[in-house]
Amino acid sequence: GKGLLERANNDPTYDGVLEPSSTEYQKQAQLYLTGNVVINSLACLFIPFAWTLTFRGTEWWERVQELHPNQAAFMGLSILVATIGDMSGNLLLRLQQLTIFRSPSAIVVCGILSNFWLLLFPEIVFNSIYSSGISEVGFYWE
């Protein structure tokens, strides 16, 4: 904040002068922050699996794989698609640098939509497989 600017500008060992951010930059940063909050909220859907695996341990996960042999492949694909969704934000920022996207709001909207789609993609593709014993939440209690 302002205290940091004053400290840096009054420091005799610092040669430069720090200026406050422009209003336009502050609005853009707020927009990106809002997009990050939405995307990270979607990412929180992976917390139950991570929490369960952490507290129930390897023995539990091995038992789940014995009961549901395809579960590990499904979870692996879900995590891969989520990682791709996370990296799509970096791609969108690169596309802005190449002036393919000119509007910061377009980047945020595309980032949210791509993450939402990549979150739903495994659900849509593997919905028919659920009847064969794969579940996203059913195995947590086994």
N, C-alpha and C positions, 0 to 999 in steps of 0.2 A: 503494500500500500504506500501511502504518502510518506510514512516514516522511513521506509526503506529507500525511497527516492531521495529524501533529505539527507539520510546518512551517507548514501553513495555519493551524492553531489557535494557534500561537505567533507568528504574524505580526501586528505591531501595526497594520498598514494594513488588515487583513482584519477586518471587523466580525462576521461570522457564525461559527458553530461547525460544523465538519464532523463527522458521526458515521459510524462504520463501517456498512456495509450490513447489513441484517438477514439472518439465515440463510435466510429464505424467499426474499428477493430474490436471494441468491447462488445458491440452487438453481435458481430460474427462469432466471437469466442463464446458468448452466451448461447447462440444457436447451436454450435458444435457441442457444448456441454449438455444441452437439452437432448440432442441426439444420442450422446453417450449414455445418459441416464436411461433412456428408453431401451437401447441395445443391451446395456448391462442388466436391466430388469429381465429381459428375455434370457440372458445368460444364466440368471439365477435359477432357471428351471433345472439346471444340472446339479444344483446344490444337494437335493435329496440323495442322488446316487453317490456323489462324492462323500457325503456325510455317512451314508449307510456303509459304504465300502471301508471308510476309515474306522468306524466304530465296531463293525461286525467282522472285519478282517478277511484274510485270505480263505480260511476254512468255509466261511459263508459263501463267498463268491464261487469256490469250487463246487459246493453243494448245489448252488443255483445252476451252474453249467451242466451238472449231471442231470438235474431235473428238466432243464430247458437247454438242450444242446445248441440251439441257434441264438441264444440270448447274447452271447459274447460278440458274435458278428453284428448283430443289430446295434448293440451299444457302441461298438467300434465305429460303425457307419454314422451313428448319431453324433458322436464326438468329432469325427472327421468333417461332417457337414457343418457343425457348429464352428469349428476352427476356420473353415473356408469363409463362413459368414463373418467371423471376426476380422479376417484378413481383407474382406471386401471393403472395409472402411479405408484401409491403406491404399487400395487400388483406386477408390473414388478420389482420394486426395491427390494421387498422382495424375489422374485424369483432369483434375482441376488445374494442375500445374501445366498440363499440355493444352489448356484452354478448351478442352472438350466440354467440360462443365464450367459455366461462367458464374453461376449463382450458388452461393453457399447454402441457401435453403434447398436447392435441387440436390446437392450432395447429401444433406441430412435426410431428406425424404427418401432418396434412393438407398441410402445406408439402412434406414429403418425397414424399408420394404424388402431389400435383399436379405436382411437378417431374419425378418419374419417369414419370408418364403423358404429360406434354408432351414429354418426351424421346423416348418411344416412339411417339407419335402419327404423326410423319412416317414412321417406319419401317413402321408398319402400313399407312398409307394408300398409300405409294409403293412398297411391296414389289413390286407387279406391274409397275411401271415400270422396275425394275432390269434386266429383260430387254431393254429398249430402249436400253441403254447408259449408264444413270445408275448411278453407284456412289459410295459414300461414301469408299472408300479406294483403289479401283483407279486413279483418276486421279492420285494422289500421285506415282506413279513414271513418268508419261508425259512 
